[in-house]
């Protein structure tokens, strides 16, 4: 029922949905006054997105239907009745890996192949296994450095937001 939940989480979900504005309004209706929305999405305004462009891992065609930058996400949240409590641009879970996979994509390896291998969806092609593993290993220290720098500049590969549902006017 409306106002039933204290917390709703959309962790890397919103970009996959056909009507993110509607989804945010639904979340607001499900939350009690002052309830929290925990949200994470790829950051279209990140250094990763700008550097790797079409090879950027978090473009994720055809699964990502929408992309957000901090400004567009803030507008969408405000339009659904939320105020942002905290915004983070440092995700150890997503950002270093995003740099590594984007680099592999940019170098011409099969798109997101390492990701699919790590998920267990396909075996790494024998012809690229050693080279791809070597490139990924060598790229990890610079990817970690880039993750820290882009987060400090508020341009991380992902945006993580805690937002509070505003009490509707009486």
Phi, psi and omega in degrees: 000161178304142177071019188278327189258151174267333182217138170232138180241129173235077185269104183056051179238316190304323182291345181267351189263145184292333182225079184298327179296317178297318179299317179295321177295320177298315179301317179299321181290331180282339184273144171291162176306131181080000179296158186251142171249124175256123192221138173222138178214156171297150183257106180295341180263017182281162174297323179300312181299319182289321182289314188264346178046241183294343178269357182301126182305318186281359170296318173046054177290146356265015189280329178271114182271338181221150176233147185234146167247166181307319182293313181292325177293319178300317179297317180297318179294316179298318180296336180266000177095029179245152167244138181282128178266320182207142174233132179236146179240007180250113177231105178293335181288321188250324192288311179299318179297322178302321178294313183298311182294322177298319178297314178300317177300314183295330180280357174097005173293158179306133187306125175057025183298315181300320177301314180296323177295314181296329177281350180084015182277336179202154177281150176290130180300132183306322184293336183245358187305305185291315182295315180295319178296320179294313179299315180298318180295316180291331182280342186298312179301314176296328178295321178294317178298316179297321179301316180293315182294316181292326177293318179298328179272003182060039179230033181296159182296340176227158175243127175244126186233139165250123181233146181253136175288127178282146176288124180296146180298146182287000000 
